[in-house]
Amino acid sequence: MTENAAILRLDQAAAGKPETRASREAVTENSAWINPLRHEMGRVIVGQKHLLERLLIALLTNGHVLLEGVPGLAKTLALKSLAQCIAVRFKRLQFTPDMLPADIVGTMIYSPQDGEFRTKHGPIFSNLILADEINRAPAKVQSALLEAMQERQVTIGEDSHALPAPFMVLATQNPLDQEGTYPLPEAQIDRFMMKVVVDYPTRAEERTILDAMATSEPPTTPRAVVSAAQILDARHVVDTLYIDDKVRDYIVDIVLATRPPLAAALELDGYVQTGASPRATIALTLAARAMAFLHGRHYVTPQDVKSVAMDVLRHRVAMTYAAEAENLTSRQVIEKILGTLPVP
């Protein structure tokens, strides 16, 4: 089935639902801030459309994003610009080898005046957290983010403290072959909804960057164009978008293809050490819904699923030593899965 035919079939299937008209109107109404936000970020960030789209998807699905790329590709600038476009609290954490968990979540401080310990909240108590160069800190510090990312709360002393909503961690990491980097724990990697690899700009984009940024003045500061309430309203709409049963089955088939025995059927046996977890199935569904929302649709197509599958799965598929010996990467495995499985 061609892509246009699949979209037509899904449109007709969605049209048969009584809530379709309301859903279409809700998408139009609650996505009005998307284009202004893209415009504001475009004033600062040249190119990187893939990166900006993934940041919006995470914003709409209450997910976390891990960005990887060599230094100087505007990863930090992109995240800072996104925070400036949203009227919420923003904190930037520069991870270093001597960082302590208390530097993130806070600690208990003794007050000599009344002889009691008082809780001092750390910078994690913000809406948008930029964890810059997260893999330059030891594993103990990286693990301090786990409870916050999964439970939206942190424990200081004997008490648990809820984090504000919305809450999202946007982390950058340098490639592991660079000096002073540590691999992230598998449990923490799985908490990131997507891993986005940031590549070099094109020649035309590089020239535009030169013309716009090669000055001693700081870059233009984008203005706030969306509030926390608007983001939460948009999330509710994204959760209601229509997904056909065949598309749901397609999502499950993609994730199952990373595990045995389906991995063996695709001639991947012996190369994949650990397949994607059920958390990947949920993340892929949410990301596909958000992609449909960004395109102004009230239903999800197989192309929405394929377009986000790489970023959702690449960090969740662990390769064996045999695969590494043959220079086979998780990206190649996912590409083979997407190219082999029949599209509904």
VEXMARVO-983811 format. One record per residue: x, y, z of N, C-alpha, C in turn. Coordinates in steps of 0.05 Angstrom, whole numbers, plus 32768, in hexadecimal, padded with zeros to 4 digits. Last residue first. Example, Ala and Ser with C-alpha at 12.3 -4.5 7.8 and 13.67 -1.06 7.14 Angstrom:
2
<<8101 7FD3 808E> <8111 7FEB 808F> <8102 8001 809D>>,
<<8108 7F8E 809C> <80F6 7FA6 809C> <8108 7FBE 809C>>,
END
This chain:
344
<<8021 7FE7 808E> <8004 7FE4 808B> <7FF8 7FFA 8079>>,
<<805D 7FCD 8075> <804F 7FE6 807F> <8031 7FE3 807A>>,
<<8084 7F96 8088> <806F 7FA1 8076> <8061 7FB8 8084>>,
<<80C9 7F9C 8098> <80AE 7F98 80A1> <809A 7FA4 808E>>,
<<80F8 7FB1 807F> <80EF 7F96 807A> <80D2 7F91 8082>>,
<<8105 7FE4 808E> <8104 7FDE 8071> <80FA 7FC3 806B>>,
<<8105 7FE2 80C5> <80F1 7FF3 80B7> <80EF 7FED 809A>>,
<<8130 7FBE 80CB> <8115 7FB7 80D5> <8100 7FC8 80C6>>,
<<815A 7FDB 80B6> <8152 7FC1 80A9> <8136 7FB9 80B2>>,
<<815C 8006 80D9> <8156 800B 80BD> <814E 7FF1 80AF>>,
<<816A 7FEB 8107> <8150 7FF7 8106> <8148 7FFD 80E9>>,
<<819F 7FDB 80F9> <818B 7FC7 8100> <816F 7FD3 80FD>>,
<<81B8 800C 80F2> <81B5 7FFA 80DB> <81A0 7FE5 80E0>>,
<<81B6 801F 8126> <81A8 802E 8111> <81A4 801C 80F9>>,
<<81D6 7FFD 8142> <81B9 7FFC 8147> <81AA 800A 8131>>,
<<8209 7FE4 8114> <81FE 7FF6 8129> <81E0 7FF2 812C>>,
<<8240 7FBE 8105> <8223 7FBF 8102> <8218 7FCF 811A>>,
<<8276 7FB1 8102> <826E 7FCD 80FF> <8250 7FCF 80F9>>,
<<8283 7F7E 8111> <827B 7F82 80F5> <8272 7F9E 80EF>>,
<<828A 7F85 8146> <82A1 7F7C 8136> <829C 7F80 8119>>,
<<8257 7F92 8157> <826B 7FA7 8157> <8284 7F9F 8146>>,
<<8240 7F60 8152> <8237 7F76 8141> <824B 7F8C 813F>>,
<<825C 7F45 8179> <825E 7F3B 815D> <8255 7F51 814A>>,
<<824B 7F5E 81A7> <8267 7F62 819E> <826B 7F59 8181>>,
<<8209 7F78 819A> <821C 7F65 81A5> <8238 7F6C 819B>>,
<<81E3 7FB4 81AA> <81F0 7FA2 8197> <8204 7F90 81A5>>,
<<81A4 7FC8 81C0> <81C0 7FC4 81C7> <81CC 7FAE 81B5>>,
<<8176 7FF7 81B6> <817F 7FDE 81AA> <819D 7FDB 81AF>>,
<<816C 8029 81C8> <8161 8013 81D7> <8168 7FF8 81CD>>,
<<817D 8051 81A8> <818C 804E 81C1> <8181 8037 81D2>>,
<<8159 804C 817C> <8176 8049 8178> <8186 8044 8192>>,
<<8122 8055 8183> <812D 803A 8187> <814B 8039 8188>>,
<<8114 808A 8179> <8108 807D 8191> <8117 8063 8197>>,
<<812D 8096 814A> <8135 80A5 8162> <812A 8098 817B>>,
<<8113 8071 8127> <8130 8071 812A> <8138 807F 8144>>,
<<80DC 807F 8128> <80E5 8065 8133> <8103 8065 8138>>,
<<80C8 80AB 8110> <80D2 80AE 812B> <80DF 8095 8136>>,
<<80B7 809A 80DE> <80C7 80B2 80E0> <80D4 80B6 80FB>>,
<<8096 806E 80E6> <80B0 806A 80DB> <80C3 8082 80DF>>,
<<8068 8088 80FB> <8076 8075 810B> <8093 8071 8101>>,
<<8058 80A7 80CF> <805E 80B4 80E9> <806F 80A2 80FB>>,
<<804E 807F 80AB> <8065 8090 80A6> <806C 80A0 80BF>>,
<<801D 8069 80BE> <8036 805A 80C0> <804F 806A 80BC>>,
<<7FFB 80A0 80E0> <8001 8090 80C9> <801A 807F 80CE>>,
<<7FC8 80B5 810C> <7FE4 80AD 8109> <7FE6 809B 80F0>>,
<<7F9D 80EF 810D> <7FA1 80D2 810C> <7FBE 80CD 8105>>,
<<7F97 8124 8106> <7F8B 8119 811E> <7F8C 80FA 811E>>,
<<7FCC 814F 80F1> <7FBA 8139 80ED> <7FAF 812F 8107>>,
<<7FF5 8176 80F2> <7FD9 817F 80F2> <7FC5 8169 80EC>>,
<<8028 8166 80FA> <801F 8169 80DE> <8002 8170 80DC>>,
<<8029 8161 8131> <803A 8176 8125> <8032 817B 8107>>,
<<8009 8133 8136> <7FFF 814D 8140> <800F 8164 8133>>,
<<802B 810C 8121> <8012 8112 8114> <8007 812D 811C>>,
<<8052 810F 814A> <8059 8115 812E> <8040 811C 811E>>,
<<8035 80FD 8176> <803E 8118 8176> <8046 8121 8159>>,
<<802C 80C8 8166> <8016 80D9 816A> <801E 80F7 8169>>,
<<8061 80B6 8166> <8052 80B6 814D> <803A 80C8 814F>>,
<<806D 80BB 819D> <807B 80CB 818A> <806D 80CC 816F>>,
<<804A 8094 81B2> <8047 80B0 81BA> <8055 80C2 81A5>>,
<<805F 8065 819A> <8043 806D 8196> <803F 808B 819C>>,
<<8093 8065 81AE> <808F 8066 8192> <8072 806F 818B>>,
<<8089 8060 81E6> <8096 8078 81DB> <8092 807B 81BE>>,
<<8073 802C 81E8> <8064 8043 81F1> <806F 805D 81E5>>,
<<809F 800F 81D4> <8085 800D 81C7> <8073 8025 81CE>>,
<<80C5 801A 81FB> <80CA 8023 81DF> <80AF 8023 81D0>>,
<<80B3 7FFF 8227> <80B3 801D 8228> <80B7 8029 820C>>,
<<80BC 7FCB 821A> <80A1 7FD5 8216> <809F 7FF3 8218>>,
<<80FF 7FD1 81FB> <80ED 7FCA 8211> <80D1 7FD3 820A>>,
<<8126 7FB6 81C6> <8118 7FCC 81D2> <8103 7FC2 81E6>>,
<<8159 7F83 81D4> <8145 7F92 81C4> <8138 7FA8 81D3>>,
<<819C 7F75 81DA> <8184 7F7C 81E9> <8171 7F8C 81D7>>,
<<81BD 7F64 81B0> <81C0 7F59 81CB> <81A7 7F5D 81DB>>,
<<81BE 7F52 816E> <81AF 7F63 8182> <81B1 7F56 819D>>,
<<81DB 7F2B 8154> <81E4 7F46 8152> <81D7 7F58 8167>>,
<<81C3 7EFB 8159> <81DF 7EFC 815E> <81EB 7F18 815D>>,
<<8194 7F07 8126> <819B 7EF6 813D> <81BA 7EF6 8140>>,
<<8182 7F1F 80FA> <8190 7F30 810D> <8199 7F21 8126>>,
<<8160 7F0B 80D3> <817D 7F05 80D1> <818D 7F18 80E3>>,
<<812D 7F0F 80E0> <8137 7F24 80CF> <8156 7F22 80CC>>,
<<8126 7EE5 8103> <8119 7EE3 80E9> <8123 7EF8 80D5>>,
<<8140 7EFA 812F> <814D 7EE4 8121> <8141 7EE1 8105>>,
<<811A 7F1F 813F> <8135 7F29 8137> <8143 7F13 8127>>,
<<80F1 7EFE 8150> <80EE 7F0D 8137> <8108 7F18 812D>>,
<<80F6 7EE5 8181> <8102 7ED8 816A> <8100 7EE8 8150>>,
<<8125 7F19 8197> <8121 7EFE 818C> <8104 7EF6 8192>>,
<<8118 7F5E 8185> <811C 7F49 8199> <811A 7F2E 818B>>,
<<810A 7F83 8160> <8125 7F87 816C> <812B 7F71 8180>>,
<<80D7 7F76 8152> <80EC 7F6F 813F> <8108 7F73 814A>>,
<<80B8 7F8F 8177> <80BD 7F72 817A> <80D3 7F69 8168>>,
<<80B5 7FC2 8161> <80C3 7FBE 817A> <80CA 7FA1 817E>>,
<<8097 7FB8 8132> <80B2 7FC5 8131> <80C2 7FBF 814A>>,
<<8068 7FA2 8146> <8079 7F92 8136> <8095 7F9D 8134>>,
<<8052 7FCE 8160> <805A 7FB7 8170> <806D 7FA6 8160>>,
<<8047 7FEF 8133> <8059 7FF8 8149> <8063 7FE1 8159>>,
<<8022 7FCE 8119> <803B 7FD5 810C> <8050 7FDF 8120>>,
<<7FF7 7FCF 813C> <8005 7FB6 8137> <8020 7FBB 812B>>,
<<7FE9 8006 8135> <7FF1 7FFC 814F> <8001 7FE2 814C>>,
<<7FD9 8004 8100> <7FF1 8014 8107> <7FFB 800C 8122>>,
<<7FAC 7FE4 8105> <7FC2 7FDA 80F4> <7FDC 7FEA 80FA>>,
<<7F8B 8004 8124> <7F95 7FEB 812F> <7FAD 7FE0 811F>>,
<<7F9B 804A 8121> <7F8D 8032 8117> <7F9A 8019 8122>>,
<<7F95 807D 814E> <7FA9 806A 8143> <7F9A 8050 813B>>,
<<7F84 80C0 8158> <7F7B 80A6 8150> <7F93 8096 8145>>,
<<7F96 80E5 8193> <7F97 80E1 8176> <7F92 80C4 816F>>,
<<7F98 80EF 81C9> <7F7F 80E6 81BE> <7F7F 80E1 81A0>>,
<<7FCA 8103 81D7> <7FC2 80E9 81E2> <7FA9 80DE 81D6>>,
<<7FC7 8136 81C0> <7FD9 8121 81B4> <7FD1 8106 81BD>>,
<<7FA6 814F 81E5> <7F9D 814B 81CA> <7FAD 8135 81BD>>,
<<7FC8 8152 8212> <7FAF 8143 8214> <7FA3 813D 81F8>>,
<<7FF1 8172 81FD> <7FF6 8156 8204> <7FDD 8146 8206>>,
<<7FD7 81A3 81FA> <7FDF 8196 81E1> <7FE5 8178 81E7>>,
<<7FD3 81AF 8230> <7FBB 81AB 8220> <7FC1 819C 8207>>,
<<8009 81B5 823D> <7FFA 819F 8249> <7FE0 819A 823B>>,
<<8015 81E3 821E> <8023 81C9 8218> <8013 81B2 8224>>,
<<7FF4 8209 8235> <7FF0 8202 8219> <7FFD 81E7 8213>>,
<<800C 820C 8268> <7FF0 8203 8266> <7FEA 81FA 8249>>,
<<803E 8222 825D> <803C 8206 8267> <8020 81FB 8264>>,
<<803B 8247 821F> <803A 8245 823C> <8039 8227 8244>>,
<<8060 8265 81EA> <804E 8250 81F4> <8051 824D 8212>>,
<<8086 828A 81DD> <806F 8289 81CC> <805A 8274 81D5>>,
<<80BA 82B5 81F0> <80A8 829F 81F9> <808E 82A0 81E8>>,
<<80EC 82C4 81BE> <80D8 82CB 81D2> <80C7 82B3 81D9>>,
<<8133 82B8 81B8> <8118 82B4 81AF> <8104 82BC 81C6>>,
<<8169 82E2 81B1> <815A 82D4 81C5> <813D 82D0 81BB>>,
<<819F 82DD 8184> <8185 82E8 818A> <8176 82D6 819E>>,
<<81E2 82D3 81A1> <81CC 82CE 818D> <81B2 82DA 8196>>,
<<820E 8308 81B6> <8200 82EF 81BB> <81EA 82EC 81A6>>,
<<8244 8322 818D> <822B 8326 819B> <821D 830B 81A0>>,
<<826F 8318 816E> <8274 8317 818A> <825A 831A 819B>>,
<<825E 82ED 8136> <8261 8307 8143> <8266 8303 8160>>,
<<8248 82C4 8112> <8265 82CB 8115> <8268 82E8 811E>>,
<<8213 82B9 8109> <821E 82B4 8124> <823A 82BE 8127>>,
<<8202 82C2 80D4> <81F1 82CB 80EA> <81FF 82CB 8105>>,
<<822A 82AF 80B1> <821F 82CA 80AE> <8210 82D4 80C6>>,
<<8230 827A 80C5> <8247 828E 80C5> <823C 82AA 80C3>>,
<<81FE 8265 80BC> <8208 8267 80D7> <821F 827C 80D9>>,
<<81FF 8265 8084> <81EB 8276 8092> <81F3 827A 80AF>>,
<<8227 8240 807B> <822B 825B 8073> <8218 826E 8080>>,
<<820E 8212 8090> <8227 821C 809C> <822D 8239 8094>>,
<<81E5 820C 806C> <81DF 8213 8088> <81F7 821E 8096>>,
<<8203 81FF 803F> <81F2 8217 803E> <81EB 8220 805A>>,
<<821A 81CE 8050> <822B 81E5 8049> <821B 81FF 8049>>,
<<81F6 81B5 808B> <81FE 81B5 806F> <820F 81CD 8069>>,
<<820F 81A4 80CD> <81FE 81B2 80BA> <8208 81AF 809E>>,
<<8219 8162 80EA> <8223 817C 80E1> <8210 8189 80CE>>,
<<81E5 8146 8115> <81FB 8145 8102> <8204 8161 80FA>>,
<<81D0 8128 814F> <81D2 8142 8142> <81EA 8141 812F>>,
<<81A5 80F6 815E> <81C0 80FB 8157> <81C1 8114 8146>>,
<<817A 80EC 8193> <817D 80FA 817A> <819B 80FF 8175>>,
<<8153 80BF 81B3> <816F 80C7 81B0> <8173 80D3 8194>>,
<<8118 80C4 81DA> <8125 80C4 81C1> <8143 80CA 81C4>>,
<<810B 80BB 8210> <80F8 80B3 81FC> <8105 80B1 81E1>>,
<<8134 80A1 8241> <8132 80B5 822C> <811F 80AC 8216>>,
<<8136 8073 825E> <8123 8088 8267> <8120 809F 8253>>,
<<815F 8056 824A> <8144 804E 8242> <812F 8062 824B>>,
<<818A 806D 8263> <8187 8071 8246> <816A 806B 823E>>,
<<8185 8059 8296> <8180 8076 8291> <817C 807B 8274>>,
<<8190 8024 828F> <8176 802B 829B> <8170 8049 8296>>,
<<81C5 8025 827C> <81AF 801C 826B> <8194 8025 8275>>,
<<81EC 805F 828D> <81E0 8046 8295> <81C8 803F 8282>>,
<<8218 807C 825C> <8201 807E 826D> <81F6 8063 8274>>,
<<8260 807D 825E> <8247 8072 8252> <8230 8075 8266>>,
<<8283 80BA 8262> <827C 80A1 826F> <8262 8097 8262>>,
<<82BC 80E1 824C> <82A0 80DA 824A> <829B 80BE 8257>>,
<<82F0 80F5 8244> <82E1 80FD 825B> <82C4 80F6 825A>>,
<<82F5 80FA 81FC> <8302 80F9 8216> <82EE 8102 822C>>,
<<82C9 80D3 81D2> <82D7 80EC 81D9> <82E2 80E9 81F6>>,
<<82AB 80A8 81C6> <82C8 80A5 81C0> <82D7 80BF 81C7>>,
<<8277 80B4 81D1> <8286 80A6 81E6> <82A3 80A3 81E0>>,
<<8262 80F7 81C0> <8267 80DB 81B8> <827B 80CE 81CC>>,
<<8240 811B 81F4> <8254 811A 81E0> <8259 80FC 81D8>>,
<<81FC 812C 81FF> <8213 811C 8205> <8226 811D 81EE>>,
<<81C7 814F 821E> <81DA 814D 8209> <81F1 813C 8211>>,
<<8182 814A 8230> <819E 8145 8236> <81AF 8145 821D>>,
<<814C 8163 824C> <8159 8163 8232> <8177 8161 8237>>,
<<8115 8150 8271> <8132 8151 8271> <813C 814F 8254>>,
<<80DB 8171 8288> <80E9 8163 8273> <8107 8166 8275>>,
<<809C 817C 82A1> <80B8 8178 82A8> <80C4 8167 8292>>,
<<8066 81AE 82A7> <8074 8197 829A> <8091 8195 82A3>>,
<<806B 81A0 82ED> <8062 8197 82D2> <805F 81AF 82C0>>,
<<80A0 8196 831E> <808B 81A6 8311> <8083 819A 82F6>>,
<<80A6 815B 8348> <80B1 816F 8336> <809B 817E 8327>>,
<<809E 814A 838D> <8094 814A 8371> <80A1 8161 8361>>,
<<80C7 8129 83B8> <80BE 8144 83B0> <80B6 8143 8393>>,
<<80CB 8100 83F1> <80CA 8102 83D4> <80BD 811D 83CD>>,
<<80F7 80F9 842A> <80DF 8104 841D> <80E2 8104 83FF>>,
<<8126 80ED 8443> <8110 80D9 8445> <80F7 80E2 8436>>,
<<8153 810A 8417> <814F 8100 8432> <813A 80EA 8432>>,
<<812D 8111 83DF> <8143 811F 83EE> <813F 8118 840C>>,
<<811A 80F9 83A2> <811B 80F3 83BF> <8133 8100 83CB>>,
<<80F0 8114 836F> <810A 810D 837A> <8108 8109 8398>>,
<<80C5 8107 8336> <80C9 810F 8351> <80E6 8108 8359>>,
<<80B8 80EE 8306> <80B3 810B 8309> <80B3 8113 8327>>,
<<80C7 80BB 82FD> <80B2 80BF 8310> <80A9 80DC 8313>>,
<<80F0 80C0 82D4> <80DA 80AC 82D3> <80C2 80B3 82E4>>,
<<8111 80EB 82E0> <8108 80E7 82C5> <80F0 80D4 82C4>>,
<<811B 80E6 8318> <810E 80FE 830E> <8102 80F9 82F2>>,
<<8135 80B4 831A> <811B 80B8 8327> <810C 80D0 831C>>,
<<8164 80C1 82FA> <8151 80AC 82F3> <8136 80B0 8300>>,
<<818A 80E6 8308> <8174 80EF 82F8> <815E 80DB 82F4>>,
<<81B1 80CA 8321> <81A1 80DB 8332> <8189 80E6 8323>>,
<<81CF 80B1 82FB> <81B9 80A2 8307> <81A7 80B3 8318>>,
<<81F7 80D6 82F3> <81E4 80D1 82DD> <81CB 80C3 82E8>>,
<<8213 80CF 8323> <8205 80E9 831D> <81F0 80E5 8307>>,
<<8226 809B 831C> <8216 80A2 8333> <8206 80BC 832F>>,
<<8246 809D 82ED> <822C 8090 82EC> <821A 8097 8304>>,
<<8264 80E0 82E5> <8264 80C3 82EB> <8248 80B8 82ED>>,
<<825C 810B 82AA> <825A 8106 82C7> <825B 80E8 82CD>>,
<<8259 810E 8275> <8273 8116 8281> <8273 8113 829F>>,
<<8227 8105 8261> <8239 80EE 8264> <8256 80F6 826C>>,
<<820F 8136 825C> <8207 8124 8272> <821A 810D 8276>>,
<<8213 816A 8244> <822A 8157 8245> <8226 8143 825C>>,
<<81E0 8187 8269> <81F4 818B 8255> <820C 8178 8259>>,
<<81A1 8183 8271> <81B8 8175 827C> <81CE 8174 8268>>,
<<8172 81B0 827B> <8186 81AA 8267> <819E 819D 8275>>,
<<8130 81AA 828C> <814B 81A6 8296> <815D 81A0 827E>>,
<<80F7 81CC 829A> <8107 81C3 8284> <8124 81C2 828D>>,
<<80E2 81D7 82CD> <80D2 81CA 82B9> <80E2 81BE 82A3>>,
<<8104 81C6 830A> <80FD 81D8 82F5> <80ED 81C9 82E0>>,
<<8125 81AC 8332> <810A 81B6 8337> <8104 81CC 8323>>,
<<815A 81A4 832A> <8148 8191 831C> <812B 819A 831F>>,
<<817A 81C4 8349> <8170 81CF 8330> <815D 81BD 8321>>,
<<8161 81B2 838C> <8176 81B6 8377> <8169 81C1 835E>>,
<<8149 81CB 83CA> <8144 81BF 83B0> <815B 81C6 839C>>,
<<8158 81BB 8409> <815F 81CF 83F5> <815C 81C2 83DA>>,
<<8137 81B0 8445> <813B 81A6 842A> <8142 81BE 8417>>,
<<8155 81B3 8485> <8143 81BD 8472> <814B 81B4 8455>>,
<<815A 819A 84C7> <8163 8199 84AB> <814D 81A2 8498>>,
<<815F 81C3 8503> <8152 81B0 84F1> <815F 81B0 84D6>>,
<<816D 81EC 8527> <8177 81D1 852B> <816A 81BC 851A>>,
<<8160 8220 851E> <814B 8210 852A> <8154 81F3 852E>>,
<<8194 8234 850E> <8181 8245 851D> <816C 8234 852C>>,
<<81B0 8210 84EF> <81B8 8212 850B> <81A4 8223 851B>>,
<<8198 81E3 84C3> <8193 81FF 84CB> <819A 8202 84E8>>,
<<81B5 81BA 8492> <81B0 81BE 84AE> <81AD 81DC 84B4>>,
<<8197 81A4 8457> <81AA 81B7 8463> <81A2 81BC 8480>>,
<<8194 8172 8427> <818A 817B 8441> <819F 818D 844E>>,
<<8191 8181 83DF> <819B 8173 83F7> <818D 817E 8410>>,
<<818A 8176 8397> <818A 8186 83B0> <8193 8175 83C7>>,
<<8191 815E 8365> <8177 815C 8373> <8174 816D 838B>>,
<<81C5 8171 8355> <81AE 816F 8343> <8194 8170 8352>>,
<<81EA 816F 837C> <81EB 8187 836A> <81D3 8187 8358>>,
<<81E4 813D 8391> <81D7 8153 839F> <81D7 816D 838F>>,
<<8205 811E 8370> <81E8 811C 836D> <81DA 8134 837A>>,
<<823D 8147 8358> <8231 8135 836C> <8213 8134 8368>>,
<<8274 814C 832A> <8259 8153 8332> <824E 813E 8345>>,
<<82A5 8145 8312> <82A5 8148 832F> <8289 814F 833A>>,
<<829E 8142 82DA> <82A6 812A 82E9> <82A4 812C 8307>>,
<<8260 8165 82CB> <827D 8164 82CC> <8285 814B 82DC>>,
<<822A 8184 82A9> <8234 816C 82B6> <8253 816B 82B4>>,
<<8207 81BB 82B3> <821F 81B3 82A5> <822C 819C 82B4>>,
<<81C4 81C7 82AC> <81D7 81B8 82BD> <81EF 81B1 82AC>>,
<<8196 81FA 82AB> <81AB 81ED 829C> <81BF 81E1 82AF>>,
<<8151 8202 82B0> <816B 8201 82BD> <817E 81F1 82AB>>,
<<8114 8228 82AE> <8129 8219 829F> <8143 821A 82AF>>,
<<80CE 822E 82B2> <80E9 8230 82BF> <80FC 821E 82B1>>,
<<80AB 8248 8278> <80AE 8236 828F> <80CA 823A 829B>>,
<<8095 8259 8243> <8094 8269 825C> <8094 8257 8274>>,
<<80BF 824B 820F> <80AB 8240 8220> <80AC 8250 823A>>,
<<80EB 825D 81F5> <80D1 8260 81E6> <80B9 8256 81F8>>,
<<8114 8250 8216> <810D 826C 8214> <80F2 8270 8206>>,
<<8117 8219 820B> <810F 8222 8226> <8106 823F 8225>>,
<<812B 821C 81D7> <8111 8210 81DC> <8106 8219 81F7>>,
<<815D 8232 81E0> <814A 8241 81D1> <812E 8236 81D5>>,
<<8176 8208 81FB> <8172 8221 8209> <815D 8232 81FB>>,
<<8177 81E2 81D3> <8167 81DD 81EB> <8162 81F6 81FA>>,
<<8198 81FC 81AD> <817D 81F4 81A6> <816C 81EF 81BE>>,
<<81C8 8202 81CA> <81B9 821A 81C1> <819C 8213 81BA>>,
<<81D8 81CD 81D0> <81D1 81DD 81E8> <81C0 81F5 81E0>>,
<<81E1 81C1 8199> <81CF 81B1 81AA> <81C5 81C1 81C2>>,
<<8202 81D8 8174> <81EB 81E8 817D> <81D7 81D7 818D>>,
<<8231 81BD 816A> <821C 81BA 8157> <8201 81C6 8160>>,
<<825C 81BD 818E> <825A 81D3 817B> <8244 81D1 8167>>,
<<8272 8179 8197> <826E 8194 81A1> <826C 81A8 818A>>,
<<824D 8144 8175> <8266 8151 817D> <8261 816D 8187>>,
<<8214 8126 8193> <8222 8132 817D> <823B 813F 8187>>,
<<81D4 8116 81AB> <81F0 810E 81A9> <81FC 811B 8190>>,
<<81A1 811E 81DA> <81AD 8127 81C2> <81CA 8120 81C2>>,
<<8167 8103 81F4> <8184 8101 81F6> <8190 8109 81DB>>,
<<812C 8118 8213> <813B 8115 81FA> <8159 8115 8201>>,
<<80EE 8101 822F> <8109 810D 8232> <8119 8107 8219>>,
<<80A7 8113 822B> <80BE 8101 8229> <80D8 8110 822D>>,
<<8074 8126 8224> <807E 8124 823F> <8096 8111 8240>>,
<<8064 8131 81F1> <805F 8116 81FB> <806A 8111 8217>>,
<<8073 8163 81DF> <8057 815B 81DD> <8050 8141 81EA>>,
<<80AA 8163 81E5> <809A 8176 81F4> <807C 816F 81F5>>,
<<80B8 813D 81BF> <80BC 8137 81DC> <80AB 814A 81ED>>,
<<80AB 815A 8191> <809E 8140 8197> <80A0 813A 81B4>>,
<<80CE 8184 8194> <80B2 818A 8196> <80A3 8170 819D>>,
<<80FE 8169 818C> <80FA 8177 81A6> <80DC 817D 81AA>>,
<<80F7 8157 8158> <80F8 8144 816E> <80F4 8151 8189>>,
<<80F9 8188 813D> <80E1 8179 813C> <80E0 8164 8152>>,
<<812E 8197 8146> <8119 81A8 8151> <80FE 8198 8151>>,
<<814A 816E 812A> <814D 8172 8147> <8136 8181 8152>>,
<<8139 8177 80F5> <8134 815D 8102> <8135 8160 8120>>,
<<814D 81AA 80EB> <8130 81A6 80EC> <8129 818C 80FA>>,
<<8180 81C3 80E9> <817A 81B1 80FF> <815B 81AC 8101>>,
<<8182 8208 80D5> <817F 81EC 80CE> <8176 81DB 80E6>>,
<<8196 8230 810A> <8197 822D 80ED> <8195 8210 80E6>>,
<<8176 824E 813F> <8182 8235 8136> <8180 8234 8118>>,
<<815E 8281 8143> <8177 827C 8151> <8186 8264 8145>>,
<<8130 8282 8127> <813F 829B 8127> <815B 8297 8133>>,
<<8119 8251 8131> <8127 8254 8117> <8137 826E 8116>>,
<<80FE 825B 815F> <8116 824B 8161> <8127 824E 8147>>,
<<80D3 8278 8149> <80E5 8285 815D> <80FF 8275 815F>>,
<<80BC 8252 8127> <80C7 826B 811C> <80DA 8278 812F>>,
<<80AB 822B 814B> <80BE 8224 8136> <80CC 823D 812B>>,
<<8085 824A 8166> <809C 8240 8174> <80B2 8238 8161>>,
<<805F 8254 813D> <806E 826A 814A> <8086 8261 8159>>,
<<804F 821D 8133> <805E 822C 811F> <806C 8245 812B>>,
<<8036 820F 8166> <804D 8200 815A> <805D 8211 8147>>,
<<8009 8227 8178> <8022 8232 8182> <803B 8224 8175>>,
<<7FDE 820A 8165> <7FE2 8225 815A> <7FFD 8230 8162>>,
<<7FCC 81DA 8176> <7FE7 81DA 8169> <7FED 81F6 815E>>,
<<7F99 81DD 818A> <7FAF 81DA 819D> <7FCB 81D9 8191>>,
<<7F79 81E2 815B> <7F79 81F7 8170> <7F92 81F5 8182>>,
<<7F84 81B4 813D> <7F88 81CE 8131> <7F8A 81E3 8147>>,
<<7F75 818C 8162> <7F90 818D 8158> <7F96 81A9 814D>>,
<<7F3E 8198 8169> <7F50 819A 8180> <7F6D 819C 8177>>,
<<7F2A 818C 8136> <7F29 81A8 8140> <7F3C 81AC 8157>>,
<<7F32 8155 8136> <7F3F 8166 8122> <7F40 8183 812B>>,
<<7F12 8146 8161> <7F2E 8141 8162> <7F3D 8152 814E>>,
<<7EDF 8153 814E> <7EE9 8161 8166> <7F08 815D 8168>>,
<<7EDE 812F 8123> <7EDC 814C 811E> <7EE7 815B 8136>>,
<<7EE1 80FC 813D> <7EF5 8105 812A> <7EF5 8123 8127>>,
<<7EC0 80E1 815F> <7ECE 80F8 816B> <7EE2 8104 8157>>,
<<7EAA 80B7 8143> <7E99 80CE 8149> <7EA8 80E6 8153>>,
<<7ECF 809D 810C> <7ECD 80A0 8129> <7EBC 80B9 812F>>,
<<7ED6 809E 80D6> <7EC0 808F 80E0> <7EBD 8090 80FE>>,
<<7F05 80B9 80CE> <7EEC 80C8 80C9> <7ED4 80B9 80D4>>,
<<7F2B 8091 80D5> <7F27 80A5 80EB> <7F0D 80B4 80E7>>,
<<7F24 8077 80A5> <7F1F 8069 80BE> <7F1A 807C 80D5>>,
<<7F34 80A0 8081> <7F18 8096 8080> <7F11 8087 809A>>,
<<7F69 80A4 8091> <7F57 80BC 8093> <7F3A 80B3 8093>>,
<<7F7B 8072 8084> <7F7B 807A 80A0> <7F69 8092 80A4>>,
<<7F77 8074 804C> <7F68 8060 805B> <7F66 8068 8079>>,
<<7F99 809F 8041> <7F7D 80A1 803A> <7F6D 808D 804A>>,
<<7FCA 8089 8052> <7FC0 80A1 805F> <7FA2 80A4 805A>>,
<<7FCF 805F 802D> <7FCD 8059 804A> <7FC1 8071 8059>>,
<<7FD3 807B 7FFE> <7FBC 806A 8002> <7FB8 8063 801F>>,
<<8004 8096 8007> <7FEB 80A6 8003> <7FD3 8095 8007>>,
<<8027 806A 800A> <8024 807B 8021> <800A 808B 801F>>,
<<800C 802C 7FEE> <801B 8044 7FED> <8015 8056 8005>>,
<<8011 7FE8 8000> <8000 8000 8000> <8012 8019 8000>>,
END
